Every structure is written in structure tokens, then in C-alpha cells.
Amino acid sequence: MSATELLQDRYGASIMLTYGMPPVALARGSGCTVWDVDGNSYLDLIGGIAVSALGHAHPALVEAVTRQVGTLAHTSNLVLHERQVELAERLVGLLGTDGRVFFANSGAEANEAAFKLVRRAQGAERPVIVAAEGSFHGRTMGALAVTGKESIREPFAPFGVDVRFVPFGDTAALENAVGPDCAAVFLEPCLGEGGVVPAPAGYLKAARAACDEAGALLVLDEIQSGIGRTGEWFAHQREDITPDVLTLAKGLGGGLPIGACIGIGKSGSALGKGDHGSTFGGNPVACAAALAVLDTIERDGLLDNTAAVGARLAAGIEAIGHSMVTGVRGTGLWLAIALTGKAGTAVAATAQRAGFLVNAVQPDAVRLAPPLIISQAEADSFIAALPGILDASSVVLAGQES
């Protein structure tokens, strides 16, 4: 047995199989390259699902975490520490407005905090939440309640929450759903788990206007799209709007677990003492990592790199003109290769064998979310290999159908 197979056996005997059996067992990484336990190398084009913003073993992240863990690793929120305050100040500053931050450990927890903030701010007379079909906000019960993916939501119903789901991108449906009984609208600027589907131009502005007219809060989930992933600090900045609540996680910590719920304007004061809490939220080590991520993105011009390499990837994939590819969706280094038929799993598996890690986010779409440090040469290596990957995948699919 290979080292991977031996580790898979141990995994299957000791880990709940909520993820099935992962096909790759990674041992280490450097930059945008990772190696498995058998010594095979891969160009990491998924980055831990849009998490590893600085790639693997980045010196700035290693130094910040090492220094912090050797100084103060944990405090709880019974006391304060400077890294937490500094990070909150930086995030609010990047938004260019006033606000307050609650730190959590994950995206789902950030959305749970947003959910409670909405309840506290709006009261019982506004029981309705509006959310989008195809959306994903997390797997905890509150976050799952507003997740528009029926296959993962319904097995755990009921949730005790009145949610109106509307088609994503349908402005008229959204406006009709937001009325005086609506507490908030939860939206992603671009569906992530739904297949990297960007909102149509003007959609977020229309959501902002509908919320303003009805007195509802606009909550934007930028857990995947935030922290430079689209070439802007936050994806909603392209639309020149300001939400009432913003949730972040994933790329914020560059691999360390951290989430943030930012209440903007008066929403920043909706939660008071005792309304919410987290033992590990705002942990000094996670905050130090997040500060290193923000510093490095700014210092190394990674927003520009994200926009340039992302455009190069999208154009290169489109130019291949392969019969299995119907288009490329997304912005910056958050892309989906749209495929004919349900070829996603086959393409991801074939790409792995060719030395590239991608994600079959939907049956007909493969997601790319590489580290923001990816070079043009690394992007070009994938573009050059893609026709062969697609050809091999078509052979696999033909064999499955015969």
C-alpha cells in the first residue's frame, strides 16, 4: 500500500466521514506548491477553498505566528489584547466607514453572529429573513437556515426561522420579498458553493435600496469573496455600496482559523454585553496571522496581482476553445470553469493526476481559488495542461457511459 492509502485507512477508522474519503494526503507546502505523503507535487489551485491567501509556509505568516505564540497564545475575552484591537481597526479602515467587529473562528460562526445581531437590532416584529437560492452561509443551524441549498438544509429542518428564498440575481423577486416584516437580506456578492456565480451588475445596489425602503438590514457574506480574492479588498466595493453587516473568514487568516462579523454604523452597537461570545474568537495568534495577511497583500501589491493573473487565467482558459468548456465565471482569483454535462468530478480527478488541485464545486463546474501570490508562469502551466486534462476527462466519462 502507498503512504496515502495507509493514511486513508487510519482516517476511515478514526474520523467521521462527513467529507467522504479525501483522495490526497498532503504532507507539506511551499508557495503555491504542495506535496503529498508519497512525494508527489501539485500546483494548489484551490488554496484550502479560498483560505491560503499567501500560499503555504509564507515567511510573513510563519514569523507573525511564531512571534505571537511565543509571546501570548491565548487570553479569552475576559481581557483584551492589542492584536485584536489592531485587526478590528484595520478591517474597519479598509471598509472606509465606522463600525465594530465581533471575532469568531469560522465563516459559519461569523454568520451566526450576524444572525443574532439582526434579531437584536430588528426585534420580534420583523421575523422574516430573505436569502438567495443556491447560496451557502455555513452548516451550523442558524447559518444553514439561510442557506439556499435544499439538499444540505432540508435534512436538518425545521429551524424555527421564517426564510424567504428568492432566485439569485433576480432584482424584481428580491424587491417583492423585502417588506415591512423583513428583518434582513443575507446575500453573497457571488455565489461561492453555488458555482462561483457573480451577481448581475446593479443587483447589490438594488438590494441596498430595497432594504433601505423597507427598513431591513443588508448582510453581505464575503467569507469567500473578501480579503482580496476578487482583486478588491471586498467584492461589494465594486458596486460602491455599504452593507449594514459584513461577514468574513477564510482568506482573512491565511490558514489560521478566524472569522469576523462587522456591524457597520448603528449595527455595530446592536449586540451588547452578554449577547454573544466565543472562547477562542479574536485569539492573539489568529489575529497576528490576519494582520500579516493584510500587511503582505498591501505591501506586495497582491490586489493587482490577483486582478492580473485572474484575468490571464480566465482569458487563457476561454482561448483553449475546448468542447467541454462553456465559459469561465468569476473575478480575480475566484473562478469557475463551466463545463458541458456533469464532468466536474472527472475533471478534478484528472487534474490531480496531472499535478493540479482544483475543486468540483458543482457537477458542471470546477472552481479555481489559488493563493493570491500565484505567478503568471504558474497560471500558464495550468492553461497549457488543461487541454490534455479535459481530453483525458472526456475519455473517462465516455468509459463511464459505455
Backbone hydrogen bonds in HBPLUS format (Angstrom, degrees):
<---DONOR---> <-ACCEPTOR-->    atom                        ^
c    i                          cat <-CA-CA->   ^        H-A-AA   ^      H-
h    n   atom  resd res      DA  || num        DHA   H-A  angle D-A-AA Bond
n    s   type  num  typ     dist DA aas  dist angle  dist       angle   num
A0006-LEU N   A0002-SER O   3.01 MM   4  6.29 157.9  2.06 150.9 156.9     1
A0007-LEU N   A0003-ALA O   3.06 MM   4  6.23 156.6  2.12 142.9 148.9     2
A0008-GLN N   A0004-THR O   2.86 MM   4  6.10 150.2  1.94 148.9 158.3     3
A0009-ASP N   A0005-GLU O   2.98 MM   4  6.22 150.7  2.07 145.3 152.1     4
A0010-ARG N   A0006-LEU O   3.22 MM   4  6.56 157.4  2.28 143.9 149.0     5
A0011-TYR N   A0007-LEU O   2.86 MM   4  6.07 155.7  1.92 147.6 155.2     6
A0012-GLY N   A0008-GLN O   2.86 MM   4  6.05 164.9  1.88 153.0 156.0     7
A0013-ALA N   A0009-ASP O   3.22 MM   4  6.40 137.4  2.41 139.2 149.5     8
A0014-SER N   A0010-ARG O   3.19 MM   4  6.30 125.7  2.50 140.6 153.4     9
A0014-SER N   A0011-TYR O   3.14 MM   3  5.37 144.9  2.27 103.8 113.8    10
A0015-ILE N   A0011-TYR O   2.82 MM   4  5.38 153.0  1.89 162.6 160.9    11
A0020-GLY N   A0017-LEU O   3.21 MM   3  4.88 165.9  2.23 101.0 103.2    12
A0037-VAL N   A0025-ALA O   2.88 MM  12  5.98 142.3  2.03 167.7 170.3    13
A0027-ALA N   A0035-TRP O   2.80 MM   8  5.86 177.9  1.80 156.7 156.1    14
A0028-ARG N   A0035-TRP O   3.40 MM   7  5.52 161.9  2.43 143.0 145.9    15
A0035-TRP N   A0028-ARG O   2.88 MM   7  5.52 162.7  1.91 154.7 155.6    16
A0030-SER N   A0033-THR O   2.82 MM   3  5.46 162.3  1.85 163.2 168.4    17
A0033-THR N   A0030-SER O   3.06 MM   3  5.46 164.2  2.09 133.9 134.9    18
A0031-GLY N   A0056-HIS O   2.89 MM  25  4.84 148.1  1.99 146.4 136.2    19
A0056-HIS N   A0031-GLY O   2.81 MM  25  4.84 151.9  1.89 126.7 135.8    20
A0044-ASP N   A0032-CYS O   2.76 MM  12  5.46 166.6  1.78 164.4 167.7    21
A0034-VAL N   A0042-TYR O   2.99 MM   8  5.39 158.6  2.04 151.2 158.2    22
A0042-TYR N   A0034-VAL O   2.83 MM   8  5.39 145.8  1.95 158.1 165.3    23
A0036-ASP N   A0040-ASN O   2.87 MM   4  5.43 154.8  1.93 150.3 158.0    24
A0039-GLY N   A0036-ASP O   2.93 MM   3  5.31 164.0  1.95 116.2 119.9    25
A0043-LEU N   A0355-GLY O   2.84 MM 312  6.24 158.9  1.88 145.8 145.4    26
A0357-LEU N   A0043-LEU O   3.03 MM 314  6.23 168.3  2.04 153.5 153.9    27
A0045-LEU N   A0357-LEU O   2.98 MM 312  5.41 141.3  2.13 138.1 150.2    28
A0369-ALA N   A0045-LEU O   2.75 MM 324  5.67 151.1  1.83 141.2 146.7    29
A0049-ILE N   A0046-ILE O   2.93 MM   3  5.29 127.9  2.21 113.1 127.0    30
A0050-ALA N   A0046-ILE O   3.03 MM   4  6.28 156.8  2.09 161.3 165.2    31
A0051-VAL N   A0047-GLY O   2.83 MM   4  5.70 147.0  1.93 147.8 156.8    32
A0052-SER N   A0047-GLY O   2.86 MM   5  4.86 165.0  1.88 135.0 139.1    33
A0053-ALA N   A0051-VAL O   2.70 MM   2  5.64 131.8  1.93 115.6  99.7    34
A0055-GLY N   A0052-SER O   3.01 MM   3  4.96 163.0  2.04 110.4 112.7    35
A0372-LEU N   A0053-ALA O   2.83 MM 319  5.19 139.1  2.00 125.0 136.4    36
A0061-LEU N   A0058-HIS O   3.06 MM   3  5.43 120.3  2.43 109.1 123.2    37
A0062-VAL N   A0058-HIS O   2.93 MM   4  6.15 169.7  1.94 165.0 168.5    38
A0063-GLU N   A0059-PRO O   2.90 MM   4  5.93 163.1  1.92 147.6 152.3    39
A0064-ALA N   A0060-ALA O   3.08 MM   4  6.12 161.9  2.11 139.5 144.8    40
A0065-VAL N   A0061-LEU O   3.00 MM   4  6.09 169.6  2.01 153.8 156.7    41
A0066-THR N   A0062-VAL O   2.95 MM   4  5.93 161.0  1.98 145.7 152.0    42
A0067-ARG N   A0063-GLU O   2.92 MM   4  5.98 166.1  1.94 149.4 153.6    43
A0068-GLN N   A0064-ALA O   3.02 MM   4  6.12 159.9  2.06 142.7 148.6    44
A0069-VAL N   A0065-VAL O   2.87 MM   4  5.95 169.6  1.88 155.4 158.4    45
A0070-GLY N   A0066-THR O   3.14 MM   4  6.15 139.6  2.31 138.9 148.8    46
A0071-THR N   A0068-GLN O   2.93 MM   3  5.01 156.3  1.99 104.3 112.0    47
A0072-LEU N   A0068-GLN O   2.79 MM   4  5.81 162.1  1.82 166.7 169.5    48
A0086-GLU N   A0082-GLU O   2.78 MM   4  5.93 168.0  1.79 161.8 165.5    49
A0087-LEU N   A0083-ARG O   2.91 MM   4  6.05 159.5  1.96 147.8 152.8    50
A0088-ALA N   A0084-GLN O   3.04 MM   4  6.27 163.3  2.07 149.8 154.3    51
A0089-GLU N   A0085-VAL O   2.96 MM   4  6.20 160.6  2.00 151.9 157.3    52
A0090-ARG N   A0086-GLU O   2.97 MM   4  6.22 153.4  2.05 145.5 152.8    53
A0091-LEU N   A0087-LEU O   2.97 MM   4  6.22 165.2  2.00 156.9 159.6    54
A0092-VAL N   A0088-ALA O   3.06 MM   4  6.22 170.5  2.07 154.2 156.8    55
A0093-GLY N   A0089-GLU O   2.91 MM   4  5.98 151.4  1.99 141.4 150.3    56
A0094-LEU N   A0090-ARG O   2.89 MM   4  6.18 148.5  2.00 148.6 156.7    57
A0095-LEU N   A0091-LEU O   3.19 MM   4  6.50 138.3  2.37 140.2 150.9    58
A0095-LEU N   A0092-VAL O   3.16 MM   3  5.13 129.0  2.43  93.9 107.4    59
A0096-GLY N   A0092-VAL O   3.14 MM   4  6.46 126.9  2.44 136.9 150.9    60
A0096-GLY N   A0093-GLY O   3.04 MM   3  5.00 135.7  2.24  95.1 107.9    61
A0265-GLY N   A0098-ASP O   3.00 MM 167  5.62 170.3  2.01 134.3 137.5    62
A0100-ARG N   A0263-GLY O   2.92 MM 163  5.40 152.7  2.00 149.7 157.7    63
A0263-GLY N   A0100-ARG O   2.86 MM 163  5.40 151.9  1.94 167.7 170.3    64
A0102-PHE N   A0261-CYS O   2.83 MM 159  5.16 156.0  1.89 146.9 155.2    65
A0261-CYS N   A0102-PHE O   2.85 MM 159  5.16 161.6  1.88 153.2 159.5    66
A0104-ALA N   A0259-GLY O   2.78 MM 155  4.62 168.9  1.79 124.9 128.9    67
A0259-GLY N   A0104-ALA O   2.98 MM 155  4.62 159.2  2.02 107.7 104.6    68
A0110-ALA N   A0106-SER O   3.05 MM   4  6.28 148.7  2.15 139.5 148.4    69
A0111-ASN N   A0107-GLY O   2.96 MM   4  6.27 153.4  2.03 151.2 158.0    70
A0112-GLU N   A0108-ALA O   2.88 MM   4  6.19 144.2  2.01 144.0 154.8    71
A0113-ALA N   A0109-GLU O   2.98 MM   4  6.23 157.1  2.04 147.3 152.4    72
A0114-ALA N   A0110-ALA O   3.02 MM   4  6.32 150.8  2.11 139.3 147.6    73
A0115-PHE N   A0111-ASN O   2.87 MM   4  6.08 151.6  1.96 144.1 151.5    74
A0116-LYS N   A0112-GLU O   3.02 MM   4  6.35 160.7  2.05 151.9 155.7    75
A0117-LEU N   A0113-ALA O   2.87 MM   4  6.08 152.5  1.94 147.2 155.8    76
A0118-VAL N   A0114-ALA O   2.95 MM   4  6.20 158.8  2.00 149.2 153.9    77
A0119-ARG N   A0115-PHE O   3.05 MM   4  6.37 162.8  2.08 149.1 153.6    78
A0120-ARG N   A0116-LYS O   2.92 MM   4  6.09 162.9  1.94 151.1 155.5    79
A0121-ALA N   A0117-LEU O   2.86 MM   4  6.02 157.3  1.91 150.8 157.4    80
A0122-GLN N   A0118-VAL O   2.88 MM   4  5.86 157.1  1.93 155.0 160.2    81
A0123-GLY N   A0119-ARG O   2.95 MM   4  5.54 154.7  2.02 140.6 146.4    82
A0126-ARG N   A0123-GLY O   3.40 MM   3  6.11 167.0  2.42 115.4 118.6    83
A0128-VAL N   A0181-ASP O   3.10 MM  53  5.92 163.4  2.13 164.6 159.3    84
A0183-ALA N   A0128-VAL O   2.74 MM  55  5.69 164.6  1.76 157.0 160.8    85
A0129-ILE N   A0162-ASP O   2.93 MM  33  6.32 157.8  1.98 157.3 164.3    86
A0164-ARG N   A0129-ILE O   2.82 MM  35  6.25 158.4  1.86 158.1 165.6    87
A0130-VAL N   A0184-ALA O   2.99 MM  54  6.37 167.5  2.00 156.5 160.7    88
A0186-PHE N   A0130-VAL O   2.87 MM  56  6.28 159.3  1.91 168.2 174.3    89
A0131-ALA N   A0164-ARG O   2.96 MM  33  6.24 162.0  1.99 150.9 154.9    90
A0166-VAL N   A0131-ALA O   2.94 MM  35  6.40 150.6  2.03 152.0 160.7    91
A0135-SER N   A0132-ALA O   3.24 MM   3  5.49 153.2  2.32 128.1 126.9    92
A0133-GLU N   A0166-VAL O   2.83 MM  33  5.70 160.5  1.87 145.4 146.8    93
A0134-GLY N   A0148-GLY O   2.70 MM  14  4.67 159.6  1.74 126.5 122.6    94
A0144-LEU N   A0140-THR O   2.69 MM   4  5.66 155.7  1.75 161.7 170.0    95
A0145-ALA N   A0141-MET O   3.03 MM   4  6.05 140.4  2.19 134.9 144.3    96
A0147-THR N   A0144-LEU O   3.07 MM   3  4.88 161.5  2.10 102.7 108.0    97
A0152-ILE N   A0149-LYS O   3.18 MM   3  6.00 143.3  2.32 121.4 128.9    98
A0153-ARG N   A0149-LYS O   3.11 MM   4  6.18 144.0  2.25 148.1 157.7    99
A0154-GLU N   A0150-GLU O   2.97 MM   4  5.52 165.3  1.99 144.1 148.4   100
A0156-PHE N   A0153-ARG O   3.10 MM   3  5.88 158.0  2.15 123.5 130.0   101
A0157-ALA N   A0154-GLU O   3.13 MM   3  5.13 171.0  2.14 111.7 114.5   102
A0170-ASP N   A0167-PRO O   3.21 MM   3  5.63 165.5  2.23 132.1 132.4   103
A0174-LEU N   A0170-ASP O   3.09 MM   4  6.33 157.1  2.14 151.4 158.1   104
A0175-GLU N   A0171-THR O   2.91 MM   4  6.15 168.6  1.92 157.3 159.9   105
A0176-ASN N   A0172-ALA O   2.96 MM   4  6.14 154.5  2.03 148.2 155.0   106
A0177-ALA N   A0173-ALA O   3.11 MM   4  6.23 135.7  2.32 138.0 148.8   107
A0177-ALA N   A0174-LEU O   3.06 MM   3  5.18 131.0  2.31  99.2 112.5   108
A0178-VAL N   A0174-LEU O   3.20 MM   4  6.40 133.8  2.43 149.8 161.0   109
A0182-CYS N   A0179-GLY O   3.03 MM   3  5.42 164.8  2.05 119.2 122.5   110
A0217-LEU N   A0183-ALA O   2.97 MM  34  6.30 165.1  1.99 134.2 136.6   111
A0185-VAL N   A0217-LEU O   2.83 MM  32  6.30 151.1  1.91 165.2 174.7   112
A0219-VAL N   A0185-VAL O   2.82 MM  34  5.92 173.0  1.83 165.7 167.0   113
A0187-LEU N   A0219-VAL O   2.98 MM  32  6.37 160.2  2.02 165.5 171.8   114
A0221-ASP N   A0187-LEU O   2.79 MM  34  5.98 166.0  1.81 153.3 158.2   115
A0199-ALA N   A0189-PRO O   3.09 MM  10  5.84 149.4  2.18 155.3 149.8   116
A0191-LEU N   A0197-VAL O   2.89 MM   6  4.89 146.6  2.01 140.8 131.6   117
A0196-VAL N   A0191-LEU O   2.81 MM   5  5.09 111.6  2.29 131.1 149.4   118
A0197-VAL N   A0191-LEU O   2.97 MM   6  4.89 140.6  2.13 126.6 138.1   119
A0195-GLY N   A0192-GLY O   3.02 MM   3  5.65 163.4  2.05 117.5 120.7   120
A0196-VAL N   A0192-GLY O   3.15 MM   4  4.60 147.8  2.26 118.2 127.2   121
A0203-TYR N   A0200-PRO O   3.03 MM   3  5.55 163.3  2.06 139.5 140.8   122
A0206-ALA N   A0202-GLY O   2.98 MM   4  6.17 151.8  2.06 145.7 153.5   123
A0207-ALA N   A0203-TYR O   2.92 MM   4  6.24 149.5  2.01 146.5 155.4   124
A0208-ARG N   A0204-LEU O   2.87 MM   4  6.13 155.1  1.93 146.4 152.9   125
A0209-ALA N   A0205-LYS O   2.96 MM   4  6.22 159.6  2.00 147.8 152.8   126
A0210-ALA N   A0206-ALA O   2.90 MM   4  6.10 157.5  1.95 147.0 153.2   127
A0211-CYS N   A0207-ALA O   2.97 MM   4  6.13 159.4  2.01 148.8 154.1   128
A0212-ASP N   A0208-ARG O   2.98 MM   4  6.20 159.7  2.02 148.3 154.2   129
A0213-GLU N   A0209-ALA O   2.96 MM   4  6.16 157.8  2.01 148.4 154.1   130
A0214-ALA N   A0210-ALA O   3.08 MM   4  6.23 153.7  2.15 145.0 151.5   131
A0215-GLY N   A0211-CYS O   2.80 MM   4  5.67 123.6  2.12 145.6 159.3   132
A0216-ALA N   A0211-CYS O   2.90 MM   5  4.55 139.0  2.07 134.6 138.1   133
A0244-ASP N   A0218-LEU O   2.89 MM  26  5.27 152.3  1.96 142.6 151.6   134
A0245-VAL N   A0218-LEU O   3.18 MM  27  6.45 153.6  2.26 152.6 149.9   135
A0220-LEU N   A0245-VAL O   2.93 MM  25  6.31 163.6  1.96 160.5 158.9   136
A0247-THR N   A0220-LEU O   3.03 MM  27  6.47 157.8  2.08 159.2 161.9   137
A0222-GLU N   A0247-THR O   2.92 MM  25  5.68 146.8  2.03 147.7 155.4   138
A0226-GLY N   A0222-GLU O   2.89 MM   4  4.82 143.3  2.02 124.7 127.7   139
A0227-ILE N   A0233-TRP O   2.71 MM   6  4.86 114.6  2.14 167.0 168.8   140
A0228-GLY N   A0233-TRP O   3.17 MM   5  4.35 157.8  2.22 106.8 112.3   141
A0231-GLY N   A0228-GLY O   3.03 MM   3  5.10 160.4  2.07 110.0 116.3   142
A0333-LEU N   A0229-ARG O   3.12 MM 104  5.80 138.5  2.30 157.3 167.9   143
A0237-GLN N   A0234-PHE O   3.06 MM   3  5.71 156.2  2.12 117.4 124.4   144
A0238-ARG N   A0235-ALA O   3.23 MM   3  6.03 163.7  2.26 120.7 124.3   145
A0239-GLU N   A0236-HIS O   2.95 MM   3  5.43 144.7  2.08 110.3 120.1   146
A0240-ASP N   A0237-GLN O   3.19 MM   3  4.95 155.4  2.25  95.5 103.0   147
A0264-ILE N   A0244-ASP O   2.83 MM  20  5.07 174.4  1.83 150.6 150.6   148
A0246-LEU N   A0262-ILE O   2.94 MM  16  5.10 154.5  2.01 140.6 149.0   149
A0262-ILE N   A0246-LEU O   2.76 MM  16  5.10 174.4  1.77 159.5 161.5   150
A0248-LEU N   A0260-ALA O   2.81 MM  12  5.02 157.3  1.86 150.6 156.2   151
A0260-ALA N   A0248-LEU O   2.85 MM  12  5.02 157.1  1.90 136.0 136.2   152
A0252-LEU N   A0249-ALA O   2.87 MM   3  5.38 175.1  1.87 139.6 138.5   153
A0254-GLY N   A0251-GLY O   3.24 MM   3  5.00 142.6  2.39  95.1 105.8   154
A0256-LEU N   A0253-GLY O   3.20 MM   3  4.74 172.7  2.20 102.5 104.8   155
A0267-SER N   A0264-ILE O   3.18 MM   3  5.29 142.9  2.33 133.3 126.4   156
A0268-GLY N   A0265-GLY O   3.06 MM   3  5.76 158.2  2.11 117.3 123.4   157
A0269-SER N   A0266-LYS O   3.11 MM   3  5.63 165.0  2.13 113.6 118.4   158
A0270-ALA N   A0267-SER O   3.27 MM   3  5.18 170.6  2.28 106.5 108.4   159
A0275-ASP N   A0272-GLY O   3.01 MM   3  5.57 165.3  2.03 140.0 141.7   160
A0283-ASN N   A0280-PHE O   3.00 MM   3  5.36 126.2  2.30 149.3 142.5   161
A0287-CYS N   A0283-ASN O   2.91 MM   4  6.08 161.9  1.95 161.7 167.6   162
A0288-ALA N   A0284-PRO O   2.91 MM   4  6.03 153.7  1.98 142.7 150.0   163
A0289-ALA N   A0285-VAL O   2.98 MM   4  6.24 154.5  2.05 146.9 153.8   164
A0290-ALA N   A0286-ALA O   2.96 MM   4  6.23 159.4  2.00 147.3 152.7   165
A0291-LEU N   A0287-CYS O   2.92 MM   4  6.17 157.2  1.97 150.0 155.8   166
A0292-ALA N   A0288-ALA O   3.04 MM   4  6.26 152.4  2.12 143.4 150.8   167
A0293-VAL N   A0289-ALA O   2.94 MM   4  6.29 150.0  2.04 148.9 157.7   168
A0294-LEU N   A0290-ALA O   2.98 MM   4  6.30 165.9  2.00 154.9 157.1   169
A0295-ASP N   A0291-LEU O   2.87 MM   4  6.03 165.5  1.89 150.7 155.4   170
A0296-THR N   A0292-ALA O   2.96 MM   4  6.01 161.0  1.99 145.5 150.6   171
A0297-ILE N   A0293-VAL O   2.96 MM   4  6.14 165.9  1.98 155.8 159.5   172
A0298-GLU N   A0294-LEU O   3.09 MM   4  6.22 163.0  2.12 148.8 153.3   173
A0299-ARG N   A0295-ASP O   2.79 MM   4  5.93 170.2  1.80 154.3 157.7   174
A0300-ASP N   A0296-THR O   2.88 MM   4  5.65 165.8  1.90 147.8 152.0   175
A0302-LEU N   A0297-ILE O   2.99 MM   5  4.80 153.9  2.06 140.1 145.4   176
A0305-ASN N   A0301-GLY O   3.15 MM   4  6.46 156.2  2.20 143.8 151.2   177
A0306-THR N   A0302-LEU O   2.85 MM   4  5.83 154.8  1.91 137.2 143.8   178
A0307-ALA N   A0303-LEU O   3.09 MM   4  6.36 162.2  2.12 147.6 151.5   179
A0308-ALA N   A0304-ASP O   2.92 MM   4  6.11 165.4  1.94 152.7 157.0   180
A0309-VAL N   A0305-ASN O   2.85 MM   4  5.84 170.9  1.86 154.6 157.3   181
A0310-GLY N   A0306-THR O   2.95 MM   4  5.66 149.2  2.04 136.0 145.8   182
A0311-ALA N   A0307-ALA O   3.05 MM   4  6.09 155.8  2.11 137.8 144.0   183
A0312-ARG N   A0308-ALA O   3.02 MM   4  6.24 151.4  2.11 141.5 149.8   184
A0313-LEU N   A0309-VAL O   2.83 MM   4  6.07 158.1  1.87 150.9 156.2   185
A0314-ALA N   A0310-GLY O   2.97 MM   4  6.19 170.6  1.98 153.0 155.2   186
A0315-ALA N   A0311-ALA O   2.93 MM   4  6.02 167.8  1.95 148.8 152.7   187
A0316-GLY N   A0312-ARG O   2.87 MM   4  5.88 157.6  1.92 144.5 151.6   188
A0317-ILE N   A0313-LEU O   2.93 MM   4  6.09 159.9  1.97 154.0 158.6   189
A0318-GLU N   A0314-ALA O   3.00 MM   4  6.17 164.4  2.03 149.5 154.2   190
A0319-ALA N   A0315-ALA O   2.90 MM   4  6.02 152.7  1.98 145.4 153.1   191
A0320-ILE N   A0317-ILE O   3.25 MM   3  5.45 146.3  2.37 101.3 110.5   192
A0321-GLY N   A0318-GLU O   3.26 MM   3  6.00 140.7  2.42 116.0 122.6   193
A0325-VAL N   A0322-HIS O   3.12 MM   3  5.54 157.5  2.17 112.8 119.5   194
A0340-THR N   A0324-MET O   2.87 MM  16  5.19 145.0  2.00 135.9 141.5   195
A0326-THR N   A0338-ALA O   2.83 MM  12  5.41 161.9  1.86 136.2 142.3   196
A0338-ALA N   A0327-GLY O   2.88 MM  11  5.24 153.5  1.95 146.3 152.6   197
A0329-ARG N   A0336-ALA O   2.90 MM   7  5.09 162.9  1.93 148.5 153.5   198
A0336-ALA N   A0329-ARG O   2.89 MM   7  5.09 147.9  1.99 137.6 141.2   199
A0334-TRP N   A0331-THR O   3.25 MM   3  5.67 132.1  2.49 120.5 133.5   200
A0335-LEU N   A0368-LEU O   2.98 MM  33  5.12 161.9  2.01 151.7 155.9   201
A0368-LEU N   A0335-LEU O   2.80 MM  33  5.12 164.6  1.83 147.4 149.0   202
A0337-ILE N   A0366-VAL O   2.78 MM  29  5.13 160.3  1.82 151.4 153.9   203
A0366-VAL N   A0337-ILE O   3.10 MM  29  5.13 156.0  2.16 133.3 139.9   204
A0339-LEU N   A0364-ASP O   2.81 MM  25  4.97 169.6  1.82 149.6 146.5   205
A0347-VAL N   A0343-ALA O   2.95 MM   4  6.13 161.5  1.98 161.9 167.8   206
A0344-GLY N   A0363-PRO O   2.81 MM  19  4.96 162.9  1.84 152.0 146.4   207
A0348-ALA N   A0344-GLY O   2.96 MM   4  6.17 162.8  1.99 154.4 158.9   208
A0349-ALA N   A0345-THR O   3.02 MM   4  6.18 160.1  2.06 148.1 153.3   209
A0350-THR N   A0346-ALA O   2.94 MM   4  6.07 159.2  1.98 147.9 153.9   210
A0351-ALA N   A0347-VAL O   2.83 MM   4  5.95 155.3  1.89 148.4 155.5   211
A0352-GLN N   A0348-ALA O   3.02 MM   4  6.23 150.1  2.12 140.8 148.5   212
A0353-ARG N   A0349-ALA O   3.18 MM   4  6.50 157.1  2.23 144.4 149.6   213
A0354-ALA N   A0350-THR O   3.09 MM   4  6.36 133.7  2.31 137.3 150.0   214
A0354-ALA N   A0351-ALA O   3.04 MM   3  4.94 127.5  2.32  92.4 107.0   215
A0356-PHE N   A0351-ALA O   2.83 MM   5  5.12 155.4  1.89 137.8 139.5   216
A0355-GLY N   A0352-GLN O   2.99 MM   3  5.08 158.1  2.04 104.5 111.5   217
A0359-ASN N   A0367-ARG O   3.30 MM   8  5.07 159.2  2.35 145.1 147.4   218
A0361-VAL N   A0359-ASN O   2.98 MM   2  5.49 122.5  2.32 108.3  91.9   219
A0367-ARG N   A0359-ASN O   2.57 MM   8  5.07 159.6  1.61 162.2 162.2   220
A0362-GLN N   A0365-ALA O   3.39 MM   3  4.97 174.6  2.39 136.7 135.3   221
A0365-ALA N   A0362-GLN O   3.08 MM   3  4.97 170.3  2.09 116.2 114.2   222
A0374-ILE N   A0371-PRO O   3.17 MM   3  5.71 167.1  2.18 119.8 121.1   223
A0379-ALA N   A0375-SER O   3.04 MM   4  6.34 159.6  2.09 147.3 152.9   224
A0380-ASP N   A0376-GLN O   2.81 MM   4  6.02 155.6  1.87 147.6 154.9   225
A0381-SER N   A0377-ALA O   3.00 MM   4  6.24 141.3  2.15 140.3 150.0   226
A0382-PHE N   A0378-GLU O   3.37 MM   4  6.74 147.2  2.49 143.5 150.2   227
A0382-PHE N   A0379-ALA O   3.16 MM   3  5.39 126.0  2.47 100.0 112.8   228
A0383-ILE N   A0379-ALA O   3.07 MM   4  6.41 162.4  2.10 151.6 156.7   229
A0384-ALA N   A0380-ASP O   2.88 MM   4  6.05 158.8  1.92 149.6 154.9   230
A0385-ALA N   A0381-SER O   3.16 MM   4  6.26 145.1  2.29 133.2 142.0   231
A0386-LEU N   A0382-PHE O   2.88 MM   4  5.92 133.6  2.10 149.4 161.7   232
A0389-ILE N   A0385-ALA O   3.09 MM   4  6.34 153.6  2.16 150.4 158.5   233
A0390-LEU N   A0386-LEU O   2.85 MM   4  6.06 163.4  1.88 163.6 166.7   234
A0391-ASP N   A0387-PRO O   2.88 MM   4  6.08 158.5  1.93 148.0 154.4   235
A0392-ALA N   A0388-GLY O   2.94 MM   4  6.06 163.9  1.96 146.1 150.6   236
A0393-SER N   A0389-ILE O   2.91 MM   4  6.10 150.1  2.00 142.0 151.1   237
A0394-SER N   A0390-LEU O   2.93 MM   4  6.17 151.7  2.01 148.1 154.8   238
A0395-VAL N   A0391-ASP O   3.18 MM   4  6.54 146.2  2.30 144.1 152.7   239
A0396-VAL N   A0392-ALA O   3.07 MM   4  6.41 155.6  2.13 146.5 152.9   240
A0397-LEU N   A0393-SER O   2.89 MM   4  6.16 163.3  1.92 154.5 158.6   241
A0398-ALA N   A0394-SER O   2.93 MM   4  6.05 153.1  2.01 139.9 147.4   242
A0399-GLY N   A0395-VAL O   3.00 MM   4  6.23 151.5  2.08 145.4 152.8   243
A0400-GLN N   A0396-VAL O   3.03 MM   4  6.36 145.0  2.15 145.1 154.9   244
A0401-GLU N   A0397-LEU O   3.07 MM   4  6.32 143.5  2.21 145.0 154.3   245
A0402-SER N   A0398-ALA O   3.12 MM   4  6.25 132.8  2.35 140.6 152.0   246
